[in-house]
Amino acid sequence: MEIWINPGCSKCRAALSVLDAEAADYTVRRYLDDPPSAEEIRDVLGRLGLEPWDIARTGEAVAVELGMGAWPKDAGARERWVEALAAHPILIQRPIITADDGTAVVGRSEEAVRSVLPPE
């Protein structure tokens, strides 16, 4: 599995702690240093079953500058949101864990992180 993290984020560090405690096999992607492409974001959204606005951090300064709070949240605007997330990865909610079985989760809680661990 892969986990997209920002090392400065307490939720990311907590998710890594859970994965380490469970001896999970994972790869870390520091998504601010290695931003996902628009295609990767579309793939992760499909795996999450979410829309781009569902994983957008609209309180970030760049989101405010872009006026994202006023952007439509509909199929016609979907690509605009994806492109903004790709251009400004700080806007992506974190951590996102993509599991080997094709599932994904926004791992902001211990329960969410554990949901992608393989069964014992």
Backbone bond lengths (Angstrom), bond angles and torsions (degrees), N, CA, C in turn:
res aa  C-N    CA-C-N  psi(-1)  N-CA   C-N-CA  omega(-1)  CA-C   N-CA-C  phi
1 M - - - 1.441 - - 1.516 108.98 -
2 E 1.322 114.56 162.03 1.458 120.94 178.83 1.519 108.11 -125.52
3 I 1.334 115.66 142.76 1.462 120.70 177.56 1.516 108.37 -124.50
4 W 1.335 115.08 125.46 1.460 121.32 176.80 1.517 106.87 -88.99
5 I 1.331 115.82 120.99 1.463 119.51 -176.92 1.520 112.66 -132.90
6 N 1.317 113.31 161.13 1.451 124.26 164.49 1.528 103.04 -117.44
7 P 1.335 119.07 115.51 1.458 120.71 -175.25 1.530 113.94 -58.08
8 G 1.323 117.73 -22.00 1.456 121.09 179.28 1.520 113.93 -81.63
9 C 1.315 117.14 -2.48 1.463 122.69 -175.24 1.528 111.01 -93.86
10 S 1.329 117.04 125.25 1.469 120.68 -178.89 1.525 112.07 -65.38
11 K 1.335 118.61 -34.33 1.468 121.30 177.95 1.529 110.64 -66.06
12 C 1.324 116.48 -36.16 1.468 120.54 177.26 1.525 110.75 -66.58
13 R 1.318 115.60 -44.58 1.474 118.97 179.54 1.528 110.51 -63.83
14 A 1.323 117.28 -38.30 1.459 121.14 178.48 1.537 110.23 -64.68
15 A 1.327 117.01 -41.79 1.471 120.75 178.77 1.524 110.57 -62.74
16 L 1.335 116.52 -42.83 1.462 119.81 177.97 1.524 111.01 -62.50
17 S 1.311 117.38 -37.46 1.465 121.12 178.03 1.526 111.32 -61.48
18 V 1.337 116.69 -42.56 1.471 120.58 178.15 1.529 109.86 -63.75
19 L 1.326 116.48 -46.69 1.466 119.94 -179.79 1.525 111.12 -61.27
20 D 1.330 116.71 -42.02 1.461 120.54 178.77 1.522 111.62 -65.86
21 A 1.335 116.90 -42.04 1.462 120.90 -179.91 1.526 111.29 -62.13
22 E 1.332 115.86 -30.71 1.469 120.75 179.97 1.529 111.74 -93.45
23 A 1.316 117.32 6.10 1.465 123.54 -179.12 1.535 111.36 52.76
24 A 1.327 115.54 39.58 1.463 120.71 179.90 1.525 110.20 -72.37
25 D 1.316 115.12 148.74 1.455 121.84 176.99 1.529 107.13 -93.50
26 Y 1.318 117.04 113.23 1.461 120.16 -176.76 1.517 110.84 -147.63
27 T 1.322 113.86 161.98 1.453 122.82 175.65 1.522 107.82 -117.12
28 V 1.316 116.31 135.94 1.461 121.47 178.03 1.525 109.16 -92.28
29 R 1.308 114.91 133.87 1.465 120.97 172.16 1.513 107.76 -121.87
30 R 1.304 115.97 113.30 1.464 121.26 175.47 1.519 106.19 -80.83
31 Y 1.319 114.68 91.92 1.459 120.27 -167.24 1.528 114.08 -67.67
32 L 1.327 118.00 -14.57 1.467 118.80 174.62 1.526 110.23 -77.72
33 D 1.339 116.80 -31.37 1.467 122.03 178.18 1.530 111.94 -86.70
34 D 1.336 116.00 -28.60 1.459 123.15 -177.74 1.533 107.79 -130.51
35 P 1.340 116.10 72.50 1.467 120.08 -172.82 1.527 112.94 -62.60
36 P 1.325 115.97 141.97 1.463 118.99 175.50 1.522 110.21 -72.81
37 S 1.318 115.41 148.21 1.467 120.85 176.13 1.525 109.03 -75.88
38 A 1.321 114.78 167.98 1.465 119.39 176.06 1.528 109.84 -58.54
39 E 1.326 117.05 -38.97 1.474 121.02 179.02 1.531 110.70 -63.34
40 E 1.325 117.46 -43.31 1.469 120.25 177.91 1.530 111.15 -63.57
41 I 1.325 116.20 -38.63 1.471 119.85 178.10 1.524 110.01 -64.32
42 R 1.337 117.21 -43.69 1.465 120.16 177.63 1.527 110.55 -59.70
43 D 1.329 116.89 -42.49 1.466 121.51 179.77 1.530 110.45 -62.22
44 V 1.326 116.59 -47.97 1.464 120.58 -179.74 1.530 110.84 -63.23
45 L 1.316 117.35 -39.99 1.464 119.77 177.36 1.521 111.07 -60.40
46 G 1.335 116.52 -41.11 1.461 120.42 177.19 1.512 111.58 -62.50
47 R 1.326 116.24 -41.59 1.466 121.02 179.21 1.524 111.26 -68.21
48 L 1.334 116.15 -35.30 1.464 120.67 178.94 1.525 112.45 -76.97
49 G 1.341 115.71 -24.60 1.461 119.68 -173.60 1.520 111.41 72.15
50 L 1.345 115.86 31.33 1.461 121.71 -177.69 1.518 110.72 -123.27
51 E 1.310 114.98 168.85 1.461 122.17 174.56 1.527 108.27 -101.61
52 P 1.339 117.95 160.85 1.469 119.41 -176.84 1.527 113.74 -58.57
53 W 1.334 116.83 -35.62 1.472 119.10 179.82 1.526 111.56 -68.29
54 D 1.336 117.31 -19.62 1.459 121.03 177.83 1.530 111.93 -72.42
55 I 1.337 117.22 -24.33 1.466 120.20 -179.09 1.524 111.93 -112.86
56 A 1.322 116.91 13.05 1.470 120.80 -179.19 1.525 110.14 -90.12
57 R 1.308 115.01 135.06 1.465 122.63 176.17 1.532 107.22 -90.71
58 T 1.316 115.90 84.67 1.471 120.93 -172.43 1.526 113.49 -75.42
59 G 1.326 117.06 -5.50 1.452 119.92 176.28 1.519 113.32 -87.74
60 E 1.334 117.19 -8.36 1.464 120.73 178.42 1.528 110.08 -66.19
61 A 1.326 115.87 149.56 1.464 121.06 -177.84 1.527 111.94 -55.12
62 V 1.321 117.54 -42.61 1.468 119.82 -178.33 1.532 110.71 -65.68
63 A 1.316 117.99 -33.33 1.466 120.97 177.15 1.526 110.55 -65.46
64 V 1.321 115.25 -40.42 1.465 120.21 177.89 1.526 109.53 -65.15
65 E 1.338 116.26 -44.31 1.470 120.53 178.54 1.522 111.41 -59.32
66 L 1.334 116.71 -39.57 1.463 121.84 -179.64 1.530 112.64 -76.53
67 G 1.330 116.41 -13.99 1.458 120.34 -177.98 1.519 113.14 73.48
68 M 1.330 117.02 27.89 1.460 121.13 -174.56 1.526 113.44 -60.09
69 G 1.313 117.03 -26.76 1.458 120.04 178.96 1.520 113.02 -59.37
70 A 1.313 116.39 -24.40 1.466 120.95 -179.07 1.533 112.48 -99.55
71 W 1.333 117.44 -2.53 1.462 119.91 -178.78 1.524 110.03 -69.49
72 P 1.335 117.28 141.83 1.465 119.58 175.58 1.528 110.46 -64.15
73 K 1.294 114.77 149.29 1.472 121.51 177.03 1.520 107.15 -114.39
74 D 1.340 113.97 74.79 1.455 119.90 -178.69 1.522 109.35 -147.22
75 A 1.316 115.59 173.47 1.467 120.97 -176.18 1.529 112.15 -56.62
76 G 1.313 117.16 -36.13 1.454 120.42 -179.16 1.523 113.97 -66.89
77 A 1.323 116.20 -25.75 1.467 121.02 -178.20 1.530 112.17 -100.50
78 R 1.320 117.62 -4.31 1.470 121.22 -173.53 1.532 112.46 -54.00
79 E 1.320 116.50 -47.09 1.467 119.78 -176.56 1.524 111.31 -66.10
80 R 1.312 117.74 -34.78 1.477 121.42 176.65 1.524 109.41 -59.61
81 W 1.333 117.06 -43.04 1.462 121.49 178.56 1.527 111.14 -65.43
82 V 1.333 116.47 -45.40 1.476 120.33 179.72 1.521 110.35 -59.11
83 E 1.317 116.75 -46.60 1.460 120.73 -179.26 1.532 111.41 -63.24
84 A 1.318 117.64 -37.62 1.470 120.64 177.74 1.529 110.58 -65.24
85 L 1.322 117.12 -40.74 1.472 119.98 178.50 1.525 110.69 -65.14
86 A 1.323 116.62 -39.00 1.463 120.39 178.97 1.532 111.25 -68.14
87 A 1.325 116.67 -39.00 1.467 121.18 -178.45 1.529 112.45 -75.60
88 H 1.334 116.06 -27.62 1.467 121.46 -176.26 1.534 108.69 -133.90
89 P 1.335 117.64 77.31 1.473 119.95 -174.01 1.525 114.58 -59.77
90 I 1.338 118.06 -19.36 1.472 120.20 176.69 1.532 110.53 -58.66
91 L 1.337 116.20 -20.20 1.464 121.10 -178.97 1.530 113.38 -78.40
92 I 1.332 117.45 -11.20 1.468 120.69 -176.71 1.530 110.14 -81.72
93 Q 1.318 115.32 127.14 1.469 120.89 175.81 1.527 109.10 -58.70
94 R 1.291 116.49 149.20 1.462 121.05 -175.75 1.509 110.81 -141.41
95 P 1.302 116.93 159.89 1.466 128.84 -11.39 1.525 110.94 -79.16
96 I 1.312 115.98 151.46 1.468 121.22 173.01 1.521 106.63 -113.16
97 I 1.315 114.87 128.63 1.465 121.20 -179.80 1.524 107.99 -114.16
98 T 1.327 115.82 125.80 1.455 121.05 174.34 1.521 107.24 -107.61
99 A 1.323 115.53 120.83 1.462 121.24 -176.43 1.529 110.73 -89.84
100 D 1.306 114.45 158.80 1.468 120.55 -178.60 1.524 112.68 -64.69
101 D 1.341 117.67 -23.40 1.470 120.53 -178.65 1.527 112.63 -83.02
102 G 1.337 116.96 5.23 1.460 120.40 177.90 1.515 114.12 97.18
103 T 1.325 117.95 -9.08 1.452 120.30 178.79 1.528 109.66 -84.36
104 A 1.299 114.89 168.47 1.464 121.07 176.61 1.515 107.64 -151.43
105 V 1.327 115.03 159.39 1.463 120.55 -179.78 1.521 109.04 -152.26
106 V 1.325 115.36 146.98 1.461 120.31 168.05 1.525 103.91 -85.46
107 G 1.322 116.35 109.56 1.463 121.71 -170.16 1.508 114.85 -88.10
108 R 1.314 117.48 58.37 1.461 120.81 -177.94 1.526 112.48 -86.89
109 S 1.333 116.84 -5.32 1.466 119.92 175.64 1.527 108.50 -132.19
110 E 1.331 115.47 157.70 1.465 119.30 178.02 1.524 110.16 -59.95
111 E 1.329 116.33 -39.45 1.471 120.76 179.84 1.529 110.88 -60.56
112 A 1.326 117.08 -43.57 1.467 120.88 179.42 1.525 110.62 -62.81
113 V 1.327 117.05 -43.84 1.471 120.60 179.47 1.523 109.69 -61.67
114 R 1.314 116.63 -46.01 1.471 120.56 -179.00 1.527 112.48 -64.18
115 S 1.335 117.19 -24.95 1.464 120.32 -177.75 1.517 113.34 -65.81
116 V 1.338 118.08 -19.64 1.469 120.49 -179.94 1.523 112.82 -102.36
117 L 1.324 116.66 0.96 1.461 119.20 176.92 1.519 109.84 -73.68
118 P 1.336 117.34 142.21 1.461 118.71 177.58 1.532 111.02 -62.38
119 P 1.324 117.10 148.12 1.467 119.51 178.37 1.531 110.72 -63.11
120 E 1.307 114.58 148.60 1.478 118.53 -179.28 1.497 111.49 -79.57
